[in-house]
C-alpha cells in the first residue's frame, strides 16, 4: 500500500507530532548505520538519505531549521538506543543550500545553509549561559529565563505580582567559540568576503579542535541569523549584521579538495600522462609567453607538484613543500611567471612585499569586536596551508618581518605568543621574487653581496635563481617580434592552464613517491661533490638543507612520471 503523504506544515505551523513520527521511523529504519556513526551524543544525519525517506521533512528542516531540529532532538531522545541529550549534525545538505558567502542575502535568514571557506580568525572557547533560574522571595516560585540576547536577562515579574529582587539559583552553561570564515581564494577574483559563525557544545570539544584552527578549509552547515548592530547610545540600529549558528563543521582535508574532478577530467589527465616527454611538455606550458628560462620553469613546475611530507623517527616532520626564490633584474618576466603560477595552482595567493607585515604574512592577535576579547587571526601563509604563497617584491619586506618566516618555512607551523597564544599550520610552498639590492645586478660585484637577505633565510629556499638582463641579439629579436606581433602561443605541445591545474591537483591527491636506492645513491654522491667544490665568493654554502631540498625536487619530478606510469598500467 502506497504511503500517504503527511502534512508537516499546516497554515504556516509545524506539526510536531508528524515530525516526531517521521524522524522516529527514519531512525528505526536506519538504526544499524546511525548507531555506528554516533560519537558520544553527536549523531550525523545524511541529508540525502533523510530526503529520500521524507522529502517534506527535509524541506521543513531547510525552511524552519530551529524548530525542526529541537523537535527532532526531543523525539529521538525518547529512543532507548540513543544517547542522552542527543545533538544531530547534518552532512551532505542539498546543493541548493550551498551559497557563496558574498551571495548571502536577507531571504536566507532563518534558513539552513552551507558555506565553504577558510578559517581566518578563531576566538578562545568560552562559557555561555543559555538559561538561568531564579527564585521569587515572596512565593518561592522558580522562574526560568532563556538567555538569547547579549546582555544577561532577569525575570520581569512573578505570577504572585513581584517585579524585582529575584534570587538567581542556577544556570545552564555551554561552551562556545566564534570563528571568522573567509571565502576560498580560488572561488573569486575579487576581495574575499567574510562571515562570522558560532560553534557550541560538542562542536568545540577537544576532538574537534583542529577544525577551528585558522588556515583550515571548512564547510559550515548552519542557520543564518541576524545579529543586531549597536549604536553609540547602546541601542540597536536599523541595519544588522549576519552570523551563522553552526549545526556542523566539516574539515576539507587539503587545498585540492575544492577542485572537483569529473570522470571526463580524470580520463583527460590519463591521456595527457601518456604523452612522451611529459616533463618537458609541462615545462613548456609554464608561462609560454616568456621565452627561455627553462630551468626556472621546470623548477616552478616541480614546486606545483610538491615533495612528500614525512615523519622522522624522533616524531618531527620533514617538509614536502618546495620554496623558490627568484632574484632578477627588472623586466625579466618574473611578474608574468608569478601570475601564471597563481592561475594554475589549485590553491594559491599572491601578496606584495611592499604592503605586507608579520601579521599579514604569518598572523597575529586581533581584538574581537563581538566578544570583546582577543583572538588569533591567520596571515597569508597560514591561509594558504596546503597550497602556494607568492610574495612579489620580496626585498621590500623589512628584515624583522622576513625573520618571522624562518619557523613557518622550515617547521611548517608558527607559534603566536602575544596577548593570546596558539599555533598555526603553514604547510605552504613559498615562491618569492625580488630585485637585486641595488636595483640591477652589477657584473663587477659578487652576486652574494647583491642579494639583500640573511644566510639563515636563504638556506630555507630549495632553489635560488639569478635572472639577469644580458643583451643577446637573437633572443632580443624574438622577444621584440613577440611583443610587436601581439604574440599569443598556438604551439601544439602547450597544455592549457585549466587542464594543467587539474593534472597538478590529481597528482597531489593520489601520488606519494618514495626514493629508491639508485636515486638515494645519486643524490648522496652529488651532495658530497658540491660540498667539496670551491665555488669562490659568489657561492651560497651547501648544507644539509640543500640535500633535503634535492630530495623534495626529486620526489616532485617523480610525481610527474608516476602519473604516466599509473595510467599506462591501467
Residue pairs with C-beta under 8 A, 6 or more apart in sequence:
5 56
6 15
6 18
6 21
6 22
6 54
6 56
7 15
7 18
7 56
8 14
8 15
8 18
8 19
8 22
8 56
8 57
8 60
9 15
9 56
9 60
9 63
9 64
14 60
14 64
14 67
14 68
14 71
16 71
19 57
19 60
19 68
19 71
19 72
19 75
20 71
20 72
20 74
20 75
22 53
22 54
22 57
23 57
23 71
23 72
23 75
23 76
24 75
24 76
24 78
24 79
25 53
26 50
26 53
26 54
26 57
27 34
27 76
27 79
27 82
28 79
29 53
30 49
31 81
34 43
34 45
35 81
37 43
37 44
38 82
38 83
39 202
39 207
40 83
40 202
40 205
41 83
41 84
41 85
41 86
41 87
41 202
42 86
42 87
42 89
42 202
43 76
43 82
43 83
43 86
43 87
43 88
43 89
44 88
44 89
44 90
44 91
44 248
45 88
45 89
45 90
45 91
46 91
46 92
47 58
47 90
47 91
47 92
47 93
47 94
48 92
48 94
50 57
50 58
50 61
51 58
51 94
57 68
58 94
60 68
61 68
61 69
61 72
61 90
61 112
62 93
62 94
62 97
62 111
62 112
63 111
64 110
65 110
65 111
65 112
65 223
65 247
66 110
66 223
69 88
69 247
72 88
73 86
73 87
73 88
76 82
76 86
76 88
77 84
77 85
77 86
87 201
87 202
88 247
89 221
89 247
89 248
90 112
90 221
90 247
90 248
91 221
91 248
91 250
93 112
93 113
93 114
93 221
97 111
97 112
97 113
97 114
98 113
98 114
98 115
98 116
99 108
99 113
99 114
99 115
100 115
100 183
100 187
100 188
101 115
101 117
101 181
101 182
101 183
101 192
101 193
101 194
101 195
102 183
102 188
102 190
102 193
104 113
104 115
104 195
104 224
104 242
108 224
109 224
109 225
109 226
109 242
110 223
110 224
110 225
111 223
111 224
112 221
112 222
112 223
112 247
113 221
113 222
113 223
113 224
113 244
114 219
114 220
114 221
115 181
115 195
115 219
115 220
115 244
116 184
116 187
116 217
116 218
116 219
116 220
116 252
116 258
117 181
117 182
117 183
117 184
117 194
117 195
117 217
117 218
117 220
118 181
118 182
118 184
118 185
118 215
118 216
118 217
118 218
118 378
118 383
119 179
119 180
119 181
119 182
119 212
119 213
119 214
119 215
119 216
119 217
119 218
119 378
120 179
120 180
120 181
120 182
120 194
120 214
120 377
120 378
120 383
121 179
121 180
121 214
121 366
121 368
121 375
121 376
121 377
121 378
122 177
122 178
122 179
122 180
122 212
122 213
122 214
122 375
122 376
122 422
123 177
123 178
123 179
123 368
123 371
123 373
123 375
124 177
124 373
124 375
124 420
125 175
125 176
125 177
125 204
126 175
126 176
126 177
126 371
126 373
127 173
127 174
127 175
127 176
128 147
128 173
128 174
128 175
128 176
128 200
129 147
129 152
129 171
129 172
129 173
130 146
130 147
130 172
130 173
130 174
131 144
131 145
131 146
131 147
131 171
131 172
132 144
132 145
132 147
132 152
132 153
132 154
132 168
132 170
132 171
132 172
133 142
133 143
133 144
133 145
133 168
133 169
133 170
133 171
134 142
134 143
134 144
134 145
134 154
134 155
134 166
134 167
134 168
134 169
135 141
135 142
135 143
135 166
135 167
135 169
136 142
136 143
136 158
136 160
136 162
136 166
137 162
137 165
137 166
137 167
138 158
138 160
138 161
138 162
139 158
139 159
139 160
139 162
141 158
141 159
141 160
142 169
143 155
143 158
143 166
145 153
145 154
145 155
146 153
147 153
147 171
154 166
154 168
155 166
156 163
157 163
158 166
174 200
174 201
175 200
175 201
175 204
175 205
176 198
176 199
176 200
176 201
176 204
177 198
177 199
177 200
177 203
177 204
177 212
178 196
178 197
178 198
178 199
178 368
178 370
178 371
178 375
179 196
179 197
179 199
179 212
180 194
180 195
180 196
180 197
180 377
181 194
181 195
181 196
181 197
181 218
181 220
182 192
182 193
182 194
182 383
183 192
183 193
183 194
184 192
184 217
184 258
184 347
185 192
185 347
185 348
185 349
185 383
185 384
186 258
186 259
186 346
186 347
186 348
187 258
195 242
195 243
195 244
196 227
196 241
196 242
196 243
196 244
196 370
197 220
197 222
197 243
197 244
197 245
197 246
198 243
198 244
198 245
198 246
199 212
199 246
199 249
200 246
202 208
203 246
203 248
203 249
204 212
208 249
210 216
210 251
211 218
211 249
211 250
211 251
212 249
213 422
213 423
213 424
213 425
214 363
214 376
214 377
214 378
214 382
214 383
214 422
214 424
215 378
215 382
215 383
215 384
215 385
215 424
215 425
215 426
216 251
216 385
216 425
217 251
217 252
217 254
217 255
217 257
217 258
217 386
218 249
218 250
218 251
218 252
219 249
219 250
219 252
220 244
220 246
220 248
220 249
221 246
221 247
221 248
221 249
221 250
222 244
222 245
222 246
222 247
222 248
223 244
223 245
223 247
224 242
224 243
224 244
225 242
225 243
225 244
225 245
226 240
226 241
226 242
226 243
227 240
227 241
227 242
227 243
227 370
228 236
228 237
228 240
228 241
229 236
229 237
229 239
229 240
229 241
230 236
230 237
231 237
252 258
254 386
254 508
254 509
255 346
255 347
255 384
255 385
255 386
255 387
256 346
256 347
256 386
256 505
256 508
256 509
258 346
258 347
259 346
259 501
259 502
259 505
261 269
261 502
261 505
261 506
265 502
265 506
266 506
268 499
268 502
269 499
269 502
269 503
269 506
269 563
269 567
270 567
270 570
271 567
272 278
272 495
272 499
272 503
273 503
273 563
273 564
273 566
273 567
273 568
274 564
274 567
274 568
275 281
275 564
278 560
278 561
278 563
278 564
279 298
279 301
279 557
279 560
279 561
281 493
281 495
282 301
282 495
282 500
282 503
282 560
283 294
283 297
283 298
283 301
284 297
284 491
284 493
284 494
285 493
285 494
285 495
285 497
285 500
286 297
286 298
286 300
286 301
286 337
286 340
286 341
286 344
287 297
287 333
287 336
287 337
287 340
288 489
288 491
288 494
289 336
289 482
289 487
289 488
289 489
290 297
290 333
290 336
290 337
291 475
291 478
291 479
291 482
292 475
293 333
293 337
293 467
295 465
296 326
296 337
296 465
296 467
297 337
299 322
299 324
299 463
299 465
299 553
300 324
300 337
300 341
300 431
301 560
302 322
302 553
302 556
302 557
302 560
303 322
303 324
303 341
303 388
303 429
303 431
303 556
304 341
304 344
304 345
304 388
304 504
305 504
305 507
305 508
305 556
305 557
305 559
305 560
306 320
306 321
306 322
306 429
306 508
306 552
306 556
306 559
307 319
307 320
307 321
307 322
307 551
307 552
307 553
307 554
307 555
307 556
308 320
308 512
308 513
308 514
308 552
308 555
309 317
309 318
309 319
309 320
309 321
309 412
309 427
310 317
310 318
310 320
311 317
311 318
312 318
317 412
318 548
319 410
319 412
319 427
319 552
320 427
320 552
320 555
321 412
321 427
321 428
321 429
321 430
321 552
322 429
322 462
322 463
322 549
322 552
322 553
322 556
323 409
323 429
323 430
323 431
323 432
323 460
323 461
323 462
323 463
324 429
324 430
324 431
324 432
324 461
324 462
324 463
324 464
324 465
325 394
325 432
325 433
325 434
325 458
325 461
325 463
325 464
325 465
326 334
326 337
326 431
326 432
326 433
326 434
326 464
326 465
326 467
327 433
327 434
327 435
327 436
327 450
327 451
327 464
327 465
327 466
327 467
328 334
328 433
328 435
328 436
328 465
328 466
328 467
328 468
328 469
329 435
329 436
329 440
329 441
329 467
329 468
329 469
330 435
330 439
330 440
330 469
331 469
332 467
332 468
332 469
333 467
334 392
334 433
334 467
335 392
335 433
338 350
338 390
338 392
338 431
338 433
339 350
340 497
341 348
341 388
341 390
341 431
342 348
342 349
342 350
342 388
342 390
343 497
343 501
344 497
344 500
344 501
344 504
345 387
345 388
345 501
345 504
346 387
346 501
346 504
346 505
346 508
347 384
347 386
347 387
347 388
348 384
348 387
348 388
348 389
348 390
349 380
349 383
349 384
349 387
349 388
349 389
349 390
350 389
350 390
350 391
350 392
351 360
351 361
351 380
351 389
351 390
351 391
351 392
352 391
352 392
352 393
352 396
353 391
353 392
353 393
353 394
353 395
353 396
353 397
353 434
354 393
354 396
356 380
356 391
356 397
356 401
357 401
358 364
358 379
358 400
358 401
358 404
359 377
359 379
360 379
360 380
361 379
361 380
361 381
361 391
361 397
361 401
361 404
361 405
361 408
362 379
362 381
362 382
362 404
362 405
362 408
362 414
362 416
362 424
362 426
363 376
363 377
363 378
363 379
363 381
363 382
363 414
363 416
363 424
364 376
364 377
364 379
364 416
364 418
365 374
365 375
365 376
365 377
365 416
365 418
365 419
365 420
366 374
366 375
366 376
366 377
367 374
368 374
368 375
374 419
374 420
375 420
376 416
376 420
376 422
376 424
378 424
379 424
380 389
381 389
381 405
381 408
381 414
381 426
381 428
381 430
382 414
382 424
382 425
382 426
382 428
384 428
385 424
385 425
385 426
385 427
385 428
386 427
386 428
387 428
387 429
388 428
388 429
388 430
388 431
389 428
389 429
389 430
389 431
390 430
390 431
390 432
390 433
391 397
391 430
391 431
391 432
391 433
392 433
393 433
393 434
393 435
394 402
394 432
394 433
394 434
395 434
395 435
395 437
395 452
395 453
399 454
402 453
402 454
402 457
403 454
403 457
404 414
405 430
405 457
405 460
406 456
406 457
406 460
407 413
407 414
407 415
408 414
408 426
408 428
409 426
409 430
409 460
410 460
410 545
412 425
412 426
412 427
412 428
413 423
413 424
413 425
413 426
414 423
414 424
414 426
415 421
415 422
415 423
416 422
416 423
416 424
430 461
432 461
434 451
434 452
434 453
436 442
436 450
436 451
436 452
437 449
437 450
437 451
437 452
438 450
440 469
441 447
441 450
441 466
441 468
442 450
446 537
446 538
447 466
447 538
448 537
448 538
448 539
448 540
451 458
451 464
455 540
455 541
458 464
458 540
459 540
459 541
459 543
459 545
459 546
460 545
461 549
462 546
462 549
462 550
462 552
462 553
463 549
463 553
464 540
481 487
495 503
503 563
506 563
507 559
507 560
507 562
507 563
508 559
510 566
511 559
511 562
511 563
511 566
513 555
513 558
513 559
513 562
514 555
515 523
515 551
515 554
515 555
519 554
523 547
523 550
523 551
523 554
526 550
527 542
527 546
527 547
527 550
530 542
530 546
531 542
